[in-house]
Each structure stands twice: as structure tokens, then as C-alpha cells.
Amino acid sequence: NGLARYEDFAVAALELTRVPFTGCPSWPGTICHRKHIANTLLAAAGVPVPPFMLARGITPPTGLKYPVIVKPSGEDASVGIDAGSVCATRKALRDRLAKVCEQWDEVLIQEYVPGREVAVGFVGRDILPLSEIIFDRMPEGSWPIVTYAAKWDTGSAEDLGTEPVCPAKLAPELTRRVTQVARQAWDTLTGSKGYGRVDLRITEQGEVYVLEVNPNPDLSTDAGLARMGRARGWGYDDLLLRVVEEAVQRSEQT
């Protein structure tokens, strides 16, 4: 019924009945579908995440620097994110919270990180080539973020304005640091089990921040994980085989 957290129930049922399955265990899915909890765990593990707060009603909190981005804490796939998600003023934040809190109970407010947006894919402990989203063609005046329309409304201005480039064109040292942070985040929340993607931002000063850990992302042939697999030299069948092999090995260890 369009509720991301229901995915967690299905996976937990498979675990309880000892049915082998591909993808991340139920715990990472449950945690990552509660972004405020995931961020708390990442920060406690020393993974750099932008400062954040869980919204308490529509009153803007103090202690965060503007601009901030507002997103549902319990969704994925950019659900609830649109051109108005980034707020540069207290009034804009209050108006946004009034809108978003009508639909979602838990809403995350996080300091917006300007800079380059990259992603790192994983299948178990295997790491895939970095991908970057290029925002050069975004509509004028738009914040460079990946909205729901950018992901799912094919041919829209936001879709055309978010161009994926894989492998990402990063300097070797920067690639090393991004990969190190992404692996730490992936291991912290998933134990390096299943498949997934870590989304990050890189500031002009070279600081790396984790935006989200995404267990079980889209596995379509044209989705980001398949694109990363091709950059590594894996065909689509190879990627699926790796996903299945990882699941088999995991089931044999339990």
C-alpha cells in the first residue's frame, strides 16, 4: 500500500521462517526506514552525517543552520521530496512542515549540504564503482537535489536535470576517502550483508557526509546499482548472480 516500512515486515517473516532471501536482513531495512535512528547510529559510530533533528509538530526547531532539507523519516526512493523540500528561512521551514506533517508522522529536518552528490554501491563486501549525479541541467532556481520527479517522472525537467555519471570523475585521494566513509556506513548499518547503496555529499572543502544508506535499492536494468555493476564489468546477469550468491553464502552461515 505504498508504505516503505511494510517491506521490513516481509523480510522479518522470511527470517522467522528461515526462508533464504536476497537483499539485506530485516534489521538494516527497519533502521534505514527510520532515518533519524539510522543517522543517530551512524554519528555514534563516527560516520560524518549532517546535523539533523526530528520534527516536533510544525514549529521550526532551533540549533540547525539554514538552508535545511525536510524529508519523511520513514520513506525511501525520494518519496516526499520535491522542489520545495529545501528551506532557506524559518518561515519556509514552518510552511513546509505544515504541509509534510499532514501526511507523515515522522519528519526529518537536516542541514542541507551543498556540493557534489555521489553514491557507492555494495553487494555484500564487494564495492562497486562510484557514481555521481550531475545537476548542471536542473531548472533555473532549483536546488540541486534528487526529487521524486527526478527518479520516477521520466522526461520531466528534474529527470533531465539529474544526469548520472558512472564511474564518477573524482581524484584518487577523494575517491579513497569517499569509499572509506561509505564502507564504514554500510558496515555499521548492514554488517555488509545484502546489497545496497550509500549516498553522500562532498563539499567544496572536500568534506564527505553520508546522506543515506539505502538497503535493497532498485535492481532494474537502468537503475543505479546496475549502472555501477556495468562500470565494474558486470553484465546485468552477473549482478543478479552476485546478489544471489551473497544470499546463499549468508544462509549457509546461519
N, C-alpha and C positions, 0 to 999 in steps of 0.2 A: 504493500500500500504506500510505497514511496517513503517509508521511514528507514533510514540507513541502519539504525540500531537493531532492526529485526534481523539483519544479516548475522549479528552476533549470536542470536538465539539458534539459528540454523546450524552454525558451526559448533556451538556448545552441545547441541543434540547429537551431532556426529561424534564428538569426543566422548560423550557419555555412553554411547552405544558402541564405541570402539570401531567405527567405520572409517577406514583410511580416506583422506581427502586432500586435495591440493590446496595450496594457499596457507595463509597464516593461521595459527591457533586462535581460539576464541578470545584469549586474554588480550593480545595486541589489538584485535579488532574492537573489543569493548573499550579499551583505553583510548584508542585513537579516534573513536566516535564520541569522545568527551574531551575536546581539545584542551580545556583548562586543566584537566588531570594529566594529560599527556605532556603539556608544557611544564607543569609542576615537576613531574618525574624527570624530564629532560634537564631542567635547570638544576635539580638536585644532583644529577649525575655530572654536572659541569659542562653540559652541552649549551652553547650560546643560543638563546631564544630571545626575541624582542620582548620587552616588558608588556605585561598583559593583566587584565582583570576580568572577572565575570560580572556581567551587568546585573545590577540590583534595581529592577524597575527601569524607568525612563530617565532617572536623574543621572546626568553625566558624572562619573567618578572623578576625583582629583588624584594627582600623582602621576598621570601619564602625559607625555609630550605630544602635542599635535604636529602633524596630522595622525589620526588613528584609523584603523580599519575595523569594521564591525562585521562579524560573521556568526552564523549559527554554530554553537559549540558541538552539536551532535549530528552534523551532516558531513558529507564528502562530495566530491565531483563538482565543486564550486556552487552547490545548491545554496541559494540565499545571497549570492554575491553578484552585484551588478554595478553599474557606473556610479551609483550613489553610496557605495559601501565605504569609501574613504571620506573621512570628515576632517576638515581643516579648522573648524571652530567649535566651540561649546554648543552653540545653537544648532549647528548642523548635526552634531552628535545627538543632541536631545531629540531632534526631529527623526533621525534615523532609528534611534532606539524605540521611539513611539511606533514606528512602522514595523520593525523587525520583531519586537516583543509581542506583537499581536499574534504572530504565527509560531514563534519558537519560545520555549520556556527558558532555555539556557543560551545566552548570547555572549560571545567573547568579544572583548574590546582589546585591541593590541596596537602598540605603536607601529605606524607604517614605516617600513624600511625602504628608502629609495635605493636604486641601484639595479644591478643585473640579476635576473632570475634564472636559476639553473636547477636541474634535477639530476639525481643519481639513482639508477635502478639496481635492484638486487634480486637474485634468485638464490635463496639460502645465503651462503657466504660468498658466492660469486658476485662480483661487482661489474656493472655494465658501463659503457662509455657515457660521459656526461652529456646532457642535452641542455640547450639554452633557449629561452623564449625571447625573440626579438620584437620589441614593441614600436619600431620605427614608423609603422603604418597605422597606428591607432588613430581614431578620430581626434581632431584638434580639441584640446581642452580635456581629454580623457586621462584618467590616471592609468599608468601602465600596470594593470593587474589582469589576471586571467579570470574573467567573469563566467557566469553560467552560459551566457550567449556565446562567448568566445569558444567554449568547449563543445556546445551542443547545437547552436544555431548556425548551421553550415551556410556560408556565403554572407553572413551578417558582417557589418563593419568591424565588429570586435573580433570575429573569427578571422577575417582577412588581416586584421591589425596585429595578430599574435602569431608570428611565424616561428615554428620550432627549427632549430639548427642542431644537428647531431652528427658527429661529435662537436661539442662546444669548443669555441676557439679561445681557450684560456691558456695563459702562460703555465709552464710546467710546475712552478712552485705554487701558483694559485690552485692549479688542479689538485696538487697533493694535499693542500690544506682543506679544500672543499671535500675531497674524498675522505679525508680523515674525520672531519666533523660529521659527514653523512653516515659513515660506518659506525661511529660512536652512537649516533641517534638510532640507527637501525638496530644495533645490537642491544641498546638499552630498552627499547620498547618491544622488540620482537624476539630477542635471543637469536637473531639471524636465522629465523625459521620462516618458510614460505617464500612468497615473492612480494615485491613492493617497490615503492619509490619514495625518496626523500626530497622534498622541495626546499630550496634555500635561496637566500638573497645575499648579494655581495655588494657592499657599499663602495663608494669611490675611494675610501681609505683602505680598502682591502679586508674589511671586517666581514666575517661569514656568520650568518644567522640561519638557523633552521626555522622554516615556516610551518611545515607539517611533515609527519610521517604517514604515508598512505599505504596501508596493507591491502593486498588484493586489488590493485588498480585495474582499469580497463585492459583486457587482453585482446582487443580487436586487432586486426592486421594493420590498421592505420593509427593505432594508439601509441602513446609514448614509449611503453615498455618494448613493444615490437620494434619500434624505430631504434631504440638503444641496442636491441639484440642484433639487428641488421648491421649496425655500426661495428659491432664486435665480430661480425662474420657469421652470425647465426641466421639461418632461414627461419621462417615462421614455425615450421615443423620442429626445427631444432630447439627453439624457445619452449614450445609446448612440451617437448620431450624432457628438457631440463626441469621444467616445473613438476612434471610427473615423477621423474627420478628423485628429486628432492623430497617429495612427499612419501615415496616408497621407502627411502632410506630412513626418514624420520619415523615412519610407522614401525619399521623393523627394530628401532631402538627403544620402543616403548613396550 
